[in-house]
Amino acid sequence: MTVKITDNPNKGDWSTKQNAHAANINLASPHSADCSSIATTKNNWTLEEVKQIYFTPLLELVFQAAAIHRKFHDPLYVQKCTLLSIKTGACPEDCAYCPQSARYTTNISPEPLMDVASVVQAAKQAKESGSSRFCMGAAWREVKNNQDFENVLTMVKEVSKLDLEVCVTLGMLTLDQANRLKEAGLTAYNHNLDTSRDYYKKIITTRTYQDRLNTLHNVAEAGIDVCCGGIVGMGETEDDRIALIHTLATLSEHPESVPINALVPVAGTPLANKAAIKALDFIRMIATARITMPKARVRLSAGRLSLSVTEQALCFLAGANSIFAGSKLLTTPNCDEDQDQMMFDLLGIKSDTTPTNAAAVNP
């Protein structure tokens, strides 16, 4: 069977060179997804189509995803992002995976909102370390129209002056608040769906799935890039993982960034004793996200510390083109800068240090 990939009107030299690989992919296995009539950029995927892609034999799935990745991105470039917790702990939500919830006894001590100058200094250090996106996270249920929000707006304005993409994750927000963030210079807003609609209520009860979708709508309506993904390894089934990808891939516009997280169990949380997800299952999620959302940045996020360099290389081959860099993601341990640089050198990967998508095919 053959996967036919529609022409990218913005394709450049890289796409031309790879056309022989990406235009027609012959898959010999009868168990592979039949994508012969599916364009690579679409928002009307059926659940069955996503399921067929997900269950394609792994080597063929990775090959197919790699070819599509090369149609839209230069695989030698990977974006580095830095994520800083600007307000830590004491969150009223009951997300079962999160050590920042006030409902659980963990090793996280609450900290107030950081001052603007300290955040800007952290952003400068992130840029010096090769990050092109600086993300700020506050452990809030929702944005409130108070002085803290005014301070965050100032942070966004100041960080945007550093020629960095600016992202925040602040919980739920209204359209008016999203518009204000846009005016301040915000590039992207992160608001993950976490899991499937069906499994969601087993992970979170203090915010509905529709609440999250409403926030994504407000972000998109304000003209801010949507950063939205999920977490695997929380006890969900493969059907839940497929449903999550289906929801993301059928949004009116695909997310600009799709962070794929592996659960990092933390003592004191309800998911503390969950077994680690198998690396090949994680890679399967990466590949399925790449095929269904070909233009998005697929980001290796939490849990990367547990992956070997070989396993991360397979993630990049399957279509991942962004990572969170730095030794900590909010409150979760992560690979340090030296480890990542050694991996980049070994794999021949270059850091995308521009504030635009240097990994995408240039017109």
ChimeraX attribute file (.defattr): number of C-alpha atoms within 10 A of each C-alpha:
attribute: neighborCount
match mode: 1-to-1
recipient: residues
	/A:1	15
	/A:2	15
	/A:3	21
	/A:4	17
	/A:5	21
	/A:6	13
	/A:7	15
	/A:8	15
	/A:9	7
	/A:10	11
	/A:11	16
	/A:12	15
	/A:13	11
	/A:14	17
	/A:15	25
	/A:16	14
	/A:17	12
	/A:18	14
	/A:19	16
	/A:20	11
	/A:21	18
	/A:22	24
	/A:23	18
	/A:24	16
	/A:25	19
	/A:26	13
	/A:27	18
	/A:28	10
	/A:29	11
	/A:30	10
	/A:31	13
	/A:32	18
	/A:33	23
	/A:34	16
	/A:35	16
	/A:36	13
	/A:37	10
	/A:38	15
	/A:39	14
	/A:40	21
	/A:41	18
	/A:42	16
	/A:43	18
	/A:44	12
	/A:45	16
	/A:46	14
	/A:47	16
	/A:48	13
	/A:49	17
	/A:50	20
	/A:51	19
	/A:52	18
	/A:53	25
	/A:54	26
	/A:55	16
	/A:56	21
	/A:57	16
	/A:58	17
	/A:59	11
	/A:60	18
	/A:61	22
	/A:62	25
	/A:63	19
	/A:64	26
	/A:65	27
	/A:66	25
	/A:67	25
	/A:68	28
	/A:69	28
	/A:70	25
	/A:71	30
	/A:72	23
	/A:73	27
	/A:74	17
	/A:75	22
	/A:76	17
	/A:77	21
	/A:78	25
	/A:79	28
	/A:80	26
	/A:81	28
	/A:82	26
	/A:83	26
	/A:84	22
	/A:85	21
	/A:86	22
	/A:87	21
	/A:88	23
	/A:89	21
	/A:90	19
	/A:91	20
	/A:92	14
	/A:93	19
	/A:94	21
	/A:95	24
	/A:96	21
	/A:97	22
	/A:98	25
	/A:99	28
	/A:100	26
	/A:101	23
	/A:102	17
	/A:103	17
	/A:104	18
	/A:105	13
	/A:106	16
	/A:107	12
	/A:108	15
	/A:109	12
	/A:110	15
	/A:111	13
	/A:112	13
	/A:113	17
	/A:114	17
	/A:115	14
	/A:116	18
	/A:117	11
	/A:118	12
	/A:119	21
	/A:120	21
	/A:121	11
	/A:122	17
	/A:123	28
	/A:124	17
	/A:125	13
	/A:126	22
	/A:127	20
	/A:128	11
	/A:129	16
	/A:130	19
	/A:131	27
	/A:132	25
	/A:133	28
	/A:134	28
	/A:135	26
	/A:136	23
	/A:137	19
	/A:138	23
	/A:139	24
	/A:140	20
	/A:141	16
	/A:142	16
	/A:143	17
	/A:144	16
	/A:145	10
	/A:146	8
	/A:147	9
	/A:148	16
	/A:149	16
	/A:150	14
	/A:151	15
	/A:152	23
	/A:153	20
	/A:154	17
	/A:155	24
	/A:156	28
	/A:157	19
	/A:158	19
	/A:159	26
	/A:160	22
	/A:161	12
	/A:162	15
	/A:163	15
	/A:164	23
	/A:165	22
	/A:166	26
	/A:167	28
	/A:168	24
	/A:169	22
	/A:170	22
	/A:171	20
	/A:172	22
	/A:173	21
	/A:174	18
	/A:175	17
	/A:176	12
	/A:177	19
	/A:178	24
	/A:179	18
	/A:180	15
	/A:181	26
	/A:182	21
	/A:183	15
	/A:184	18
	/A:185	21
	/A:186	24
	/A:187	23
	/A:188	27
	/A:189	28
	/A:190	25
	/A:191	21
	/A:192	21
	/A:193	22
	/A:194	24
	/A:195	26
	/A:196	22
	/A:197	16
	/A:198	13
	/A:199	19
	/A:200	18
	/A:201	15
	/A:202	14
	/A:203	18
	/A:204	16
	/A:205	13
	/A:206	11
	/A:207	15
	/A:208	14
	/A:209	17
	/A:210	11
	/A:211	14
	/A:212	18
	/A:213	17
	/A:214	16
	/A:215	22
	/A:216	28
	/A:217	16
	/A:218	20
	/A:219	28
	/A:220	20
	/A:221	13
	/A:222	18
	/A:223	15
	/A:224	22
	/A:225	22
	/A:226	25
	/A:227	26
	/A:228	23
	/A:229	25
	/A:230	21
	/A:231	24
	/A:232	24
	/A:233	22
	/A:234	24
	/A:235	16
	/A:236	17
	/A:237	13
	/A:238	15
	/A:239	15
	/A:240	18
	/A:241	22
	/A:242	24
	/A:243	22
	/A:244	24
	/A:245	27
	/A:246	25
	/A:247	20
	/A:248	22
	/A:249	25
	/A:250	18
	/A:251	15
	/A:252	12
	/A:253	14
	/A:254	23
	/A:255	25
	/A:256	18
	/A:257	22
	/A:258	28
	/A:259	28
	/A:260	27
	/A:261	20
	/A:262	24
	/A:263	24
	/A:264	25
	/A:265	22
	/A:266	18
	/A:267	15
	/A:268	17
	/A:269	20
	/A:270	17
	/A:271	20
	/A:272	17
	/A:273	12
	/A:274	15
	/A:275	13
	/A:276	16
	/A:277	17
	/A:278	11
	/A:279	18
	/A:280	13
	/A:281	15
	/A:282	21
	/A:283	25
	/A:284	24
	/A:285	21
	/A:286	28
	/A:287	32
	/A:288	28
	/A:289	31
	/A:290	27
	/A:291	26
	/A:292	27
	/A:293	28
	/A:294	24
	/A:295	22
	/A:296	24
	/A:297	26
	/A:298	31
	/A:299	26
	/A:300	24
	/A:301	24
	/A:302	23
	/A:303	23
	/A:304	23
	/A:305	18
	/A:306	16
	/A:307	16
	/A:308	12
	/A:309	18
	/A:310	11
	/A:311	16
	/A:312	20
	/A:313	18
	/A:314	20
	/A:315	26
	/A:316	28
	/A:317	22
	/A:318	30
	/A:319	31
	/A:320	30
	/A:321	29
	/A:322	23
	/A:323	23
	/A:324	24
	/A:325	26
	/A:326	22
	/A:327	18
	/A:328	17
	/A:329	20
	/A:330	21
	/A:331	17
	/A:332	15
	/A:333	15
	/A:334	19
	/A:335	19
	/A:336	13
	/A:337	14
	/A:338	11
	/A:339	14
	/A:340	16
	/A:341	16
	/A:342	12
	/A:343	17
	/A:344	18
	/A:345	10
	/A:346	11
	/A:347	14
	/A:348	11
	/A:349	18
	/A:350	16
	/A:351	20
	/A:352	22
	/A:353	21
	/A:354	17
	/A:355	18
	/A:356	14
	/A:357	16
	/A:358	16
	/A:359	22
	/A:360	24
	/A:361	20
	/A:362	15
	/A:363	10
